[in-house]
Amino acid sequence: MIEEAKPGDIILFTKLDRFSRNLLDANIVVKELTKKDVSIKAINEDDIDTSMICRLLFRRCKNLGPL
């Protein structure tokens, strides 16, 4: 999916748990997609999109502390 995405594309998914297995994986994928100017949007969760998910992942990962 990441390899085929083009700038300006929007990747739609139903819920965050359908997008990624865990927050670490989601964070990696979002970073790669952001570099390519690709957005994400959860269809069934109005408040989850590229800008929101980055803030959420950062907060959650920060709260976990060093791995």
CHARMM-style PDB file with segment names, atoms N, HN, CA, C and O in Angstrom:
ATOM      1  N   MET     1       0.828  -1.187   0.000  1.00  0.00      PROA
ATOM      2  CA  MET     1       0.000   0.000   0.000  1.00  0.00      PROA
ATOM      3  C   MET     1       0.873   1.252   0.000  1.00  0.00      PROA
ATOM      4  O   MET     1       0.627   2.180  -0.770  1.00  0.00      PROA
ATOM      5  N   ILE     2       1.886   1.281   0.854  1.00  0.00      PROA
ATOM      6  HN  ILE     2       2.086   0.527   1.480  1.00  0.00      PROA
ATOM      7  CA  ILE     2       2.730   2.471   0.948  1.00  0.00      PROA
ATOM      8  C   ILE     2       3.447   2.723  -0.373  1.00  0.00      PROA
ATOM      9  O   ILE     2       3.542   3.866  -0.821  1.00  0.00      PROA
ATOM     10  N   GLU     3       3.948   1.668  -0.995  1.00  0.00      PROA
ATOM     11  HN  GLU     3       3.870   0.739  -0.632  1.00  0.00      PROA
ATOM     12  CA  GLU     3       4.690   1.813  -2.241  1.00  0.00      PROA
ATOM     13  C   GLU     3       3.830   2.368  -3.369  1.00  0.00      PROA
ATOM     14  O   GLU     3       4.326   3.098  -4.226  1.00  0.00      PROA
ATOM     15  N   GLU     4       2.547   2.028  -3.375  1.00  0.00      PROA
ATOM     16  HN  GLU     4       2.144   1.435  -2.678  1.00  0.00      PROA
ATOM     17  CA  GLU     4       1.649   2.446  -4.454  1.00  0.00      PROA
ATOM     18  C   GLU     4       1.008   3.806  -4.209  1.00  0.00      PROA
ATOM     19  O   GLU     4       0.433   4.383  -5.132  1.00  0.00      PROA
ATOM     20  N   ALA     5       1.090   4.327  -3.004  1.00  0.00      PROA
ATOM     21  HN  ALA     5       1.557   3.858  -2.254  1.00  0.00      PROA
ATOM     22  CA  ALA     5       0.459   5.603  -2.678  1.00  0.00      PROA
ATOM     23  C   ALA     5       1.174   6.748  -3.384  1.00  0.00      PROA
ATOM     24  O   ALA     5       2.400   6.765  -3.496  1.00  0.00      PROA
ATOM     25  N   LYS     6       0.373   7.712  -3.862  1.00  0.00      PROA
ATOM     26  HN  LYS     6      -0.623   7.698  -3.771  1.00  0.00      PROA
ATOM     27  CA  LYS     6       0.911   8.880  -4.561  1.00  0.00      PROA
ATOM     28  C   LYS     6       0.543  10.145  -3.787  1.00  0.00      PROA
ATOM     29  O   LYS     6      -0.448  10.153  -3.057  1.00  0.00      PROA
ATOM     30  N   PRO     7       1.323  11.205  -3.936  1.00  0.00      PROA
ATOM     31  CA  PRO     7       0.998  12.461  -3.254  1.00  0.00      PROA
ATOM     32  C   PRO     7      -0.450  12.875  -3.522  1.00  0.00      PROA
ATOM     33  O   PRO     7      -0.928  12.837  -4.656  1.00  0.00      PROA
ATOM     34  N   GLY     8      -1.121  13.264  -2.459  1.00  0.00      PROA
ATOM     35  HN  GLY     8      -0.733  13.294  -1.538  1.00  0.00      PROA
ATOM     36  CA  GLY     8      -2.513  13.684  -2.559  1.00  0.00      PROA
ATOM     37  C   GLY     8      -3.512  12.564  -2.327  1.00  0.00      PROA
ATOM     38  O   GLY     8      -4.700  12.834  -2.153  1.00  0.00      PROA
ATOM     39  N   ASP     9      -3.066  11.319  -2.319  1.00  0.00      PROA
ATOM     40  HN  ASP     9      -2.100  11.099  -2.460  1.00  0.00      PROA
ATOM     41  CA  ASP     9      -3.972  10.193  -2.052  1.00  0.00      PROA
ATOM     42  C   ASP     9      -4.481  10.253  -0.615  1.00  0.00      PROA
ATOM     43  O   ASP     9      -3.827  10.801   0.272  1.00  0.00      PROA
ATOM     44  N   ILE    10      -5.661   9.679  -0.409  1.00  0.00      PROA
ATOM     45  HN  ILE    10      -6.192   9.233  -1.130  1.00  0.00      PROA
ATOM     46  CA  ILE    10      -6.233   9.519   0.928  1.00  0.00      PROA
ATOM     47  C   ILE    10      -6.529   8.036   1.115  1.00  0.00      PROA
ATOM     48  O   ILE    10      -7.245   7.432   0.316  1.00  0.00      PROA
ATOM     49  N   ILE    11      -5.977   7.461   2.167  1.00  0.00      PROA
ATOM     50  HN  ILE    11      -5.395   7.952   2.815  1.00  0.00      PROA
ATOM     51  CA  ILE    11      -6.232   6.052   2.477  1.00  0.00      PROA
ATOM     52  C   ILE    11      -7.353   5.986   3.494  1.00  0.00      PROA
ATOM     53  O   ILE    11      -7.242   6.527   4.594  1.00  0.00      PROA
ATOM     54  N   LEU    12      -8.432   5.319   3.121  1.00  0.00      PROA
ATOM     55  HN  LEU    12      -8.523   4.879   2.227  1.00  0.00      PROA
ATOM     56  CA  LEU    12      -9.607   5.178   3.984  1.00  0.00      PROA
ATOM     57  C   LEU    12      -9.608   3.806   4.641  1.00  0.00      PROA
ATOM     58  O   LEU    12      -9.246   2.806   4.021  1.00  0.00      PROA
ATOM     59  N   PHE    13     -10.020   3.773   5.906  1.00  0.00      PROA
ATOM     60  HN  PHE    13     -10.314   4.586   6.410  1.00  0.00      PROA
ATOM     61  CA  PHE    13     -10.188   2.512   6.623  1.00  0.00      PROA
ATOM     62  C   PHE    13     -11.345   2.684   7.579  1.00  0.00      PROA
ATOM     63  O   PHE    13     -11.731   3.806   7.907  1.00  0.00      PROA
ATOM     64  N   THR    14     -11.903   1.562   8.031  1.00  0.00      PROA
ATOM     65  HN  THR    14     -11.590   0.650   7.765  1.00  0.00      PROA
ATOM     66  CA  THR    14     -13.109   1.654   8.863  1.00  0.00      PROA
ATOM     67  C   THR    14     -12.804   2.134  10.283  1.00  0.00      PROA
ATOM     68  O   THR    14     -13.427   3.076  10.773  1.00  0.00      PROA
ATOM     69  N   LYS    15     -11.847   1.483  10.937  1.00  0.00      PROA
ATOM     70  HN  LYS    15     -11.341   0.718  10.539  1.00  0.00      PROA
ATOM     71  CA  LYS    15     -11.485   1.851  12.309  1.00  0.00      PROA
ATOM     72  C   LYS    15      -9.976   1.730  12.457  1.00  0.00      PROA
ATOM     73  O   LYS    15      -9.315   1.052  11.670  1.00  0.00      PROA
ATOM     74  N   LEU    16      -9.445   2.387  13.463  1.00  0.00      PROA
ATOM     75  HN  LEU    16      -9.981   2.938  14.102  1.00  0.00      PROA
ATOM     76  CA  LEU    16      -8.000   2.397  13.674  1.00  0.00      PROA
ATOM     77  C   LEU    16      -7.440   0.986  13.824  1.00  0.00      PROA
ATOM     78  O   LEU    16      -6.336   0.710  13.356  1.00  0.00      PROA
ATOM     79  N   ASP    17      -8.181   0.092  14.468  1.00  0.00      PROA
ATOM     80  HN  ASP    17      -9.078   0.315  14.849  1.00  0.00      PROA
ATOM     81  CA  ASP    17      -7.665  -1.273  14.647  1.00  0.00      PROA
ATOM     82  C   ASP    17      -7.636  -2.064  13.334  1.00  0.00      PROA
ATOM     83  O   ASP    17      -7.015  -3.125  13.273  1.00  0.00      PROA
ATOM     84  N   ARG    18      -8.286  -1.575  12.303  1.00  0.00      PROA
ATOM     85  HN  ARG    18      -8.791  -0.713  12.352  1.00  0.00      PROA
ATOM     86  CA  ARG    18      -8.231  -2.197  10.976  1.00  0.00      PROA
ATOM     87  C   ARG    18      -7.053  -1.639  10.169  1.00  0.00      PROA
ATOM     88  O   ARG    18      -6.637  -2.240   9.179  1.00  0.00      PROA
ATOM     89  N   PHE    19      -6.527  -0.507  10.587  1.00  0.00      PROA
ATOM     90  HN  PHE    19      -6.865  -0.018  11.392  1.00  0.00      PROA
ATOM     91  CA  PHE    19      -5.414   0.143   9.894  1.00  0.00      PROA
ATOM     92  C   PHE    19      -4.081  -0.471  10.295  1.00  0.00      PROA
ATOM     93  O   PHE    19      -3.184  -0.617   9.465  1.00  0.00      PROA
ATOM     94  N   SER    20      -3.954  -0.830  11.565  1.00  0.00      PROA
ATOM     95  HN  SER    20      -4.682  -0.711  12.239  1.00  0.00      PROA
ATOM     96  CA  SER    20      -2.669  -1.309  12.063  1.00  0.00      PROA
ATOM     97  C   SER    20      -2.876  -2.252  13.237  1.00  0.00      PROA
ATOM     98  O   SER    20      -3.896  -2.201  13.925  1.00  0.00      PROA
ATOM     99  N   ARG    21      -1.893  -3.110  13.452  1.00  0.00      PROA
ATOM    100  HN  ARG    21      -1.064  -3.152  12.894  1.00  0.00      PROA
ATOM    101  CA  ARG    21      -1.962  -4.061  14.567  1.00  0.00      PROA
ATOM    102  C   ARG    21      -1.762  -3.397  15.915  1.00  0.00      PROA
ATOM    103  O   ARG    21      -2.372  -3.792  16.908  1.00  0.00      PROA
ATOM    104  N   ASN    22      -0.895  -2.376  15.947  1.00  0.00      PROA
ATOM    105  HN  ASN    22      -0.399  -2.056  15.140  1.00  0.00      PROA
ATOM    106  CA  ASN    22      -0.607  -1.701  17.207  1.00  0.00      PROA
ATOM    107  C   ASN    22      -0.167  -0.272  16.933  1.00  0.00      PROA
ATOM    108  O   ASN    22       0.018   0.117  15.780  1.00  0.00      PROA
ATOM    109  N   LEU    23      -0.001   0.505  17.989  1.00  0.00      PROA
ATOM    110  HN  LEU    23      -0.151   0.189  18.926  1.00  0.00      PROA
ATOM    111  CA  LEU    23       0.343   1.914  17.821  1.00  0.00      PROA
ATOM    112  C   LEU    23       1.720   2.129  17.214  1.00  0.00      PROA
ATOM    113  O   LEU    23       1.922   3.069  16.446  1.00  0.00      PROA
ATOM    114  N   LEU    24       2.660   1.273  17.551  1.00  0.00      PROA
ATOM    115  HN  LEU    24       2.497   0.509  18.175  1.00  0.00      PROA
ATOM    116  CA  LEU    24       4.004   1.424  16.995  1.00  0.00      PROA
ATOM    117  C   LEU    24       3.976   1.237  15.481  1.00  0.00      PROA
ATOM    118  O   LEU    24       4.565   2.033  14.749  1.00  0.00      PROA
ATOM    119  N   ASP    25       3.304   0.200  15.008  1.00  0.00      PROA
ATOM    120  HN  ASP    25       2.826  -0.446  15.602  1.00  0.00      PROA
ATOM    121  CA  ASP    25       3.170  -0.019  13.568  1.00  0.00      PROA
ATOM    122  C   ASP    25       2.431   1.142  12.900  1.00  0.00      PROA
ATOM    123  O   ASP    25       2.834   1.607  11.834  1.00  0.00      PROA
ATOM    124  N   ALA    26       1.358   1.602  13.523  1.00  0.00      PROA
ATOM    125  HN  ALA    26       1.030   1.224  14.389  1.00  0.00      PROA
ATOM    126  CA  ALA    26       0.596   2.719  12.967  1.00  0.00      PROA
ATOM    127  C   ALA    26       1.475   3.960  12.845  1.00  0.00      PROA
ATOM    128  O   ALA    26       1.418   4.674  11.844  1.00  0.00      PROA
ATOM    129  N   ASN    27       2.275   4.208  13.855  1.00  0.00      PROA
ATOM    130  HN  ASN    27       2.321   3.628  14.668  1.00  0.00      PROA
ATOM    131  CA  ASN    27       3.160   5.367  13.842  1.00  0.00      PROA
ATOM    132  C   ASN    27       4.148   5.282  12.680  1.00  0.00      PROA
ATOM    133  O   ASN    27       4.380   6.275  11.990  1.00  0.00      PROA
ATOM    134  N   ILE    28       4.725   4.116  12.461  1.00  0.00      PROA
ATOM    135  HN  ILE    28       4.537   3.309  13.021  1.00  0.00      PROA
ATOM    136  CA  ILE    28       5.682   3.921  11.366  1.00  0.00      PROA
ATOM    137  C   ILE    28       5.006   4.144  10.014  1.00  0.00      PROA
ATOM    138  O   ILE    28       5.548   4.835   9.151  1.00  0.00      PROA
ATOM    139  N   VAL    29       3.830   3.561   9.834  1.00  0.00      PROA
ATOM    140  HN  VAL    29       3.390   3.000  10.534  1.00  0.00      PROA
ATOM    141  CA  VAL    29       3.110   3.696   8.566  1.00  0.00      PROA
ATOM    142  C   VAL    29       2.708   5.152   8.326  1.00  0.00      PROA
ATOM    143  O   VAL    29       2.862   5.659   7.215  1.00  0.00      PROA
ATOM    144  N   VAL    30       2.199   5.820   9.350  1.00  0.00      PROA
ATOM    145  HN  VAL    30       2.075   5.408  10.252  1.00  0.00      PROA
ATOM    146  CA  VAL    30       1.780   7.216   9.195  1.00  0.00      PROA
ATOM    147  C   VAL    30       2.978   8.096   8.833  1.00  0.00      PROA
ATOM    148  O   VAL    30       2.856   8.988   7.994  1.00  0.00      PROA
ATOM    149  N   LYS    31       4.119   7.856   9.448  1.00  0.00      PROA
ATOM    150  HN  LYS    31       4.218   7.131  10.130  1.00  0.00      PROA
ATOM    151  CA  LYS    31       5.313   8.638   9.108  1.00  0.00      PROA
ATOM    152  C   LYS    31       5.691   8.448   7.640  1.00  0.00      PROA
ATOM    153  O   LYS    31       6.004   9.416   6.946  1.00  0.00      PROA
ATOM    154  N   GLU    32       5.662   7.205   7.171  1.00  0.00      PROA
ATOM    155  HN  GLU    32       5.407   6.419   7.735  1.00  0.00      PROA
ATOM    156  CA  GLU    32       6.000   6.936   5.767  1.00  0.00      PROA
ATOM    157  C   GLU    32       4.991   7.587   4.820  1.00  0.00      PROA
ATOM    158  O   GLU    32       5.372   8.169   3.804  1.00  0.00      PROA
ATOM    159  N   LEU    33       3.711   7.489   5.157  1.00  0.00      PROA
ATOM    160  HN  LEU    33       3.401   7.017   5.982  1.00  0.00      PROA
ATOM    161  CA  LEU    33       2.687   8.083   4.305  1.00  0.00      PROA
ATOM    162  C   LEU    33       2.779   9.607   4.316  1.00  0.00      PROA
ATOM    163  O   LEU    33       2.588  10.244   3.279  1.00  0.00      PROA
ATOM    164  N   THR    34       3.065  10.189   5.460  1.00  0.00      PROA
ATOM    165  HN  THR    34       3.219   9.672   6.302  1.00  0.00      PROA
ATOM    166  CA  THR    34       3.194  11.637   5.565  1.00  0.00      PROA
ATOM    167  C   THR    34       4.350  12.137   4.705  1.00  0.00      PROA
ATOM    168  O   THR    34       4.242  13.184   4.066  1.00  0.00      PROA
ATOM    169  N   LYS    35       5.451  11.397   4.686  1.00  0.00      PROA
ATOM    170  HN  LYS    35       5.539  10.547   5.206  1.00  0.00      PROA
ATOM    171  CA  LYS    35       6.587  11.765   3.831  1.00  0.00      PROA
ATOM    172  C   LYS    35       6.175  11.814   2.361  1.00  0.00      PROA
ATOM    173  O   LYS    35       6.714  12.606   1.589  1.00  0.00      PROA
ATOM    174  N   LYS    36       5.226  10.974   1.979  1.00  0.00      PROA
ATOM    175  HN  LYS    36       4.788  10.331   2.607  1.00  0.00      PROA
ATOM    176  CA  LYS    36       4.766  10.914   0.594  1.00  0.00      PROA
ATOM    177  C   LYS    36       3.569  11.837   0.333  1.00  0.00      PROA
ATOM    178  O   LYS    36       2.991  11.808  -0.754  1.00  0.00      PROA
ATOM    179  N   ASP    37       3.195  12.661   1.333  1.00  0.00      PROA
ATOM    180  HN  ASP    37       3.665  12.684   2.215  1.00  0.00      PROA
ATOM    181  CA  ASP    37       2.050  13.569   1.235  1.00  0.00      PROA
ATOM    182  C   ASP    37       0.749  12.798   1.009  1.00  0.00      PROA
ATOM    183  O   ASP    37      -0.093  13.199   0.205  1.00  0.00      PROA
ATOM    184  N   VAL    38       0.602  11.688   1.730  1.00  0.00      PROA
ATOM    185  HN  VAL    38       1.286  11.362   2.383  1.00  0.00      PROA
ATOM    186  CA  VAL    38      -0.598  10.860   1.668  1.00  0.00      PROA
ATOM    187  C   VAL    38      -1.319  10.980   3.007  1.00  0.00      PROA
ATOM    188  O   VAL    38      -0.695  10.910   4.065  1.00  0.00      PROA
ATOM    189  N   SER    39      -2.632  11.159   2.953  1.00  0.00      PROA
ATOM    190  HN  SER    39      -3.139  11.215   2.093  1.00  0.00      PROA
ATOM    191  CA  SER    39      -3.439  11.305   4.166  1.00  0.00      PROA
ATOM    192  C   SER    39      -4.153  10.005   4.485  1.00  0.00      PROA
ATOM    193  O   SER    39      -4.310   9.137   3.626  1.00  0.00      PROA
ATOM    194  N   ILE    40      -4.589   9.884   5.748  1.00  0.00      PROA
ATOM    195  HN  ILE    40      -4.462  10.589   6.446  1.00  0.00      PROA
ATOM    196  CA  ILE    40      -5.409   8.745   6.156  1.00  0.00      PROA
ATOM    197  C   ILE    40      -6.695   9.278   6.777  1.00  0.00      PROA
ATOM    198  O   ILE    40      -6.735  10.402   7.276  1.00  0.00      PROA
ATOM    199  N   LYS    41      -7.744   8.458   6.743  1.00  0.00      PROA
ATOM    200  HN  LYS    41      -7.711   7.544   6.338  1.00  0.00      PROA
ATOM    201  CA  LYS    41      -9.030   8.858   7.316  1.00  0.00      PROA
ATOM    202  C   LYS    41      -9.794   7.613   7.724  1.00  0.00      PROA
ATOM    203  O   LYS    41      -9.958   6.686   6.931  1.00  0.00      PROA
ATOM    204  N   ALA    42     -10.263   7.594   8.978  1.00  0.00      PROA
ATOM    205  HN  ALA    42     -10.130   8.347   9.623  1.00  0.00      PROA
ATOM    206  CA  ALA    42     -11.118   6.510   9.456  1.00  0.00      PROA
ATOM    207  C   ALA    42     -12.568   6.834   9.113  1.00  0.00      PROA
ATOM    208  O   ALA    42     -13.074   7.899   9.468  1.00  0.00      PROA
ATOM    209  N   ILE    43     -13.223   5.927   8.431  1.00  0.00      PROA
ATOM    210  HN  ILE    43     -12.812   5.062   8.142  1.00  0.00      PROA
ATOM    211  CA  ILE    43     -14.596   6.163   7.990  1.00  0.00      PROA
ATOM    212  C   ILE    43     -15.574   6.158   9.164  1.00  0.00      PROA
ATOM    213  O   ILE    43     -16.470   7.000   9.223  1.00  0.00      PROA
ATOM    214  N   ASN    44     -15.411   5.221  10.095  1.00  0.00      PROA
ATOM    215  HN  ASN    44     -14.683   4.537  10.047  1.00  0.00      PROA
ATOM    216  CA  ASN    44     -16.349   5.074  11.206  1.00  0.00      PROA
ATOM    217  C   ASN    44     -15.919   5.816  12.465  1.00  0.00      PROA
ATOM    218  O   ASN    44     -16.587   5.722  13.495  1.00  0.00      PROA
ATOM    219  N   GLU    45     -14.823   6.546  12.396  1.00  0.00      PROA
ATOM    220  HN  GLU    45     -14.281   6.623  11.559  1.00  0.00      PROA
ATOM    221  CA  GLU    45     -14.347   7.321  13.535  1.00  0.00      PROA
ATOM    222  C   GLU    45     -13.969   8.705  13.027  1.00  0.00      PROA
ATOM    223  O   GLU    45     -12.846   8.936  12.578  1.00  0.00      PROA
ATOM    224  N   ASP    46     -14.936   9.625  13.107  1.00  0.00      PROA
ATOM    225  HN  ASP    46     -15.848   9.437  13.472  1.00  0.00      PROA
ATOM    226  CA  ASP    46     -14.783  10.942  12.498  1.00  0.00      PROA
ATOM    227  C   ASP    46     -13.563  11.726  12.988  1.00  0.00      PROA
ATOM    228  O   ASP    46     -13.035  12.570  12.265  1.00  0.00      PROA
ATOM    229  N   ASP    47     -13.126  11.453  14.194  1.00  0.00      PROA
ATOM    230  HN  ASP    47     -13.556  10.767  14.782  1.00  0.00      PROA
ATOM    231  CA  ASP    47     -12.039  12.250  14.748  1.00  0.00      PROA
ATOM    232  C   ASP    47     -10.656  11.681  14.443  1.00  0.00      PROA
ATOM    233  O   ASP    47      -9.661  12.217  14.930  1.00  0.00      PROA
ATOM    234  N   ILE    48     -10.563  10.616  13.653  1.00  0.00      PROA
ATOM    235  HN  ILE    48     -11.372  10.181  13.257  1.00  0.00      PROA
ATOM    236  CA  ILE    48      -9.261  10.036  13.336  1.00  0.00      PROA
ATOM    237  C   ILE    48      -8.909  10.340  11.887  1.00  0.00      PROA
ATOM    238  O   ILE    48      -9.541   9.850  10.951  1.00  0.00      PROA
ATOM    239  N   ASP    49      -7.881  11.163  11.735  1.00  0.00      PROA
ATOM    240  HN  ASP    49      -7.368  11.561  12.495  1.00  0.00      PROA
ATOM    241  CA  ASP    49      -7.319  11.445  10.419  1.00  0.00      PROA
ATOM    242  C   ASP    49      -5.822  11.665  10.611  1.00  0.00      PROA
ATOM    243  O   ASP    49      -5.311  11.484  11.716  1.00  0.00      PROA
ATOM    244  N   THR    50      -5.132  12.043   9.579  1.00  0.00      PROA
ATOM    245  HN  THR    50      -5.547  12.190   8.681  1.00  0.00      PROA
ATOM    246  CA  THR    50      -3.675  12.138   9.657  1.00  0.00      PROA
ATOM    247  C   THR    50      -3.208  13.062  10.767  1.00  0.00      PROA
ATOM    248  O   THR    50      -2.317  12.693  11.533  1.00  0.00      PROA
ATOM    249  N   SER    51      -3.775  14.236  10.876  1.00  0.00      PROA
ATOM    250  HN  SER    51      -4.498  14.536  10.255  1.00  0.00      PROA
ATOM    251  CA  SER    51      -3.296  15.176  11.892  1.00  0.00      PROA
ATOM    252  C   SER    51      -3.624  14.682  13.298  1.00  0.00      PROA
ATOM    253  O   SER    51      -2.798  14.811  14.202  1.00  0.00      PROA
ATOM    254  N   MET    52      -4.795  14.129  13.495  1.00  0.00      PROA
ATOM    255  HN  MET    52      -5.466  14.024  12.761  1.00  0.00      PROA
ATOM    256  CA  MET    52      -5.181  13.654  14.824  1.00  0.00      PROA
ATOM    257  C   MET    52      -4.370  12.441  15.240  1.00  0.00      PROA
ATOM    258  O   MET    52      -3.936  12.350  16.388  1.00  0.00      PROA
ATOM    259  N   ILE    53      -4.161  11.510  14.324  1.00  0.00      PROA
ATOM    260  HN  ILE    53      -4.514  11.584  13.391  1.00  0.00      PROA
ATOM    261  CA  ILE    53      -3.482  10.274  14.680  1.00  0.00      PROA
ATOM    262  C   ILE    53      -2.032  10.526  15.070  1.00  0.00      PROA
ATOM    263  O   ILE    53      -1.503   9.853  15.954  1.00  0.00      PROA
ATOM    264  N   CYS    54      -1.395  11.476  14.430  1.00  0.00      PROA
ATOM    265  HN  CYS    54      -1.826  12.023  13.712  1.00  0.00      PROA
ATOM    266  CA  CYS    54      -0.006  11.789  14.792  1.00  0.00      PROA
ATOM    267  C   CYS    54       0.079  12.294  16.231  1.00  0.00      PROA
ATOM    268  O   CYS    54       0.969  11.894  16.982  1.00  0.00      PROA
ATOM    269  N   ARG    55      -0.843  13.168  16.610  1.00  0.00      PROA
ATOM    270  HN  ARG    55      -1.566  13.493  16.000  1.00  0.00      PROA
ATOM    271  CA  ARG    55      -0.841  13.674  17.987  1.00  0.00      PROA
ATOM    272  C   ARG    55      -1.151  12.557  18.974  1.00  0.00      PROA
ATOM    273  O   ARG    55      -0.506  12.454  20.017  1.00  0.00      PROA
ATOM    274  N   LEU    56      -2.130  11.722  18.654  1.00  0.00      PROA
ATOM    275  HN  LEU    56      -2.654  11.805  17.807  1.00  0.00      PROA
ATOM    276  CA  LEU    56      -2.518  10.612  19.524  1.00  0.00      PROA
ATOM    277  C   LEU    56      -1.362   9.634  19.714  1.00  0.00      PROA
ATOM    278  O   LEU    56      -1.053   9.242  20.840  1.00  0.00      PROA
ATOM    279  N   LEU    57      -0.735   9.250  18.630  1.00  0.00      PROA
ATOM    280  HN  LEU    57      -0.986   9.568  17.716  1.00  0.00      PROA
ATOM    281  CA  LEU    57       0.368   8.298  18.720  1.00  0.00      PROA
ATOM    282  C   LEU    57       1.532   8.871  19.507  1.00  0.00      PROA
ATOM    283  O   LEU    57       2.160   8.166  20.297  1.00  0.00      PROA
ATOM    284  N   PHE    58       1.822  10.141  19.295  1.00  0.00      PROA
ATOM    285  HN  PHE    58       1.313  10.714  18.653  1.00  0.00      PROA
ATOM    286  CA  PHE    58       2.918  10.758  20.025  1.00  0.00      PROA
ATOM    287  C   PHE    58       2.634  10.736  21.525  1.00  0.00      PROA
ATOM    288  O   PHE    58       3.506  10.386  22.320  1.00  0.00      PROA
ATOM    289  N   ARG    59       1.418  11.107  21.910  1.00  0.00      PROA
ATOM    290  HN  ARG    59       0.709  11.391  21.265  1.00  0.00      PROA
ATOM    291  CA  ARG    59       1.058  11.113  23.331  1.00  0.00      PROA
ATOM    292  C   ARG    59       1.126   9.714  23.926  1.00  0.00      PROA
ATOM    293  O   ARG    59       1.674   9.523  25.012  1.00  0.00      PROA
ATOM    294  N   ARG    60       0.573   8.741  23.221  1.00  0.00      PROA
ATOM    295  HN  ARG    60       0.127   8.896  22.339  1.00  0.00      PROA
ATOM    296  CA  ARG    60       0.566   7.369  23.734  1.00  0.00      PROA
ATOM    297  C   ARG    60       1.974   6.818  23.854  1.00  0.00      PROA
ATOM    298  O   ARG    60       2.309   6.195  24.861  1.00  0.00      PROA
ATOM    299  N   CYS    61       2.800   7.037  22.849  1.00  0.00      PROA
ATOM    300  HN  CYS    61       2.528   7.543  22.031  1.00  0.00      PROA
ATOM    301  CA  CYS    61       4.172   6.521  22.883  1.00  0.00      PROA
ATOM    302  C   CYS    61       4.979   7.234  23.956  1.00  0.00      PROA
ATOM    303  O   CYS    61       5.811   6.616  24.620  1.00  0.00      PROA
ATOM    304  N   LYS    62       4.741   8.530  24.130  1.00  0.00      PROA
ATOM    305  HN  LYS    62       4.065   9.032  23.590  1.00  0.00      PROA
ATOM    306  CA  LYS    62       5.440   9.299  25.151  1.00  0.00      PROA
ATOM    307  C   LYS    62       5.104   8.763  26.543  1.00  0.00      PROA
ATOM    308  O   LYS    62       5.969   8.691  27.415  1.00  0.00      PROA
ATOM    309  N   ASN    63       3.848   8.390  26.739  1.00  0.00      PROA
ATOM    310  HN  ASN    63       3.145   8.448  26.030  1.00  0.00      PROA
ATOM    311  CA  ASN    63       3.404   7.876  28.033  1.00  0.00      PROA
ATOM    312  C   ASN    63       4.000   6.500  28.336  1.00  0.00      PROA
ATOM    313  O   ASN    63       4.115   6.121  29.501  1.00  0.00      PROA
ATOM    314  N   LEU    64       4.375   5.756  27.306  1.00  0.00      PROA
ATOM    315  HN  LEU    64       4.281   6.063  26.360  1.00  0.00      PROA
ATOM    316  CA  LEU    64       4.962   4.441  27.501  1.00  0.00      PROA
ATOM    317  C   LEU    64       6.384   4.517  28.046  1.00  0.00      PROA
ATOM    318  O   LEU    64       6.853   3.594  28.712  1.00  0.00      PROA
ATOM    319  N   GLY    65       7.059   5.616  27.760  1.00  0.00      PROA
ATOM    320  HN  GLY    65       6.678   6.366  27.219  1.00  0.00      PROA
ATOM    321  CA  GLY    65       8.444   5.769  28.196  1.00  0.00      PROA
ATOM    322  C   GLY    65       9.395   5.018  27.274  1.00  0.00      PROA
ATOM    323  O   GLY    65       8.983   4.501  26.236  1.00  0.00      PROA
ATOM    324  N   PRO    66      10.664   4.959  27.655  1.00  0.00      PROA
ATOM    325  CA  PRO    66      11.645   4.280  26.806  1.00  0.00      PROA
ATOM    326  C   PRO    66      11.344   2.790  26.690  1.00  0.00      PROA
ATOM    327  O   PRO    66      10.876   2.161  27.640  1.00  0.00      PROA
ATOM    328  N   LEU    67      11.623   2.235  25.509  1.00  0.00      PROA
ATOM    329  HN  LEU    67      12.003   2.745  24.738  1.00  0.00      PROA
ATOM    330  CA  LEU    67      11.364   0.811  25.302  1.00  0.00      PROA
ATOM    331  C   LEU    67      12.563  -0.015  25.671  1.00  0.00      PROA
ATOM    332  OT1 LEU    67      12.525  -1.241  25.561  1.00  0.00      PROA
TER     333      LEU     67
END
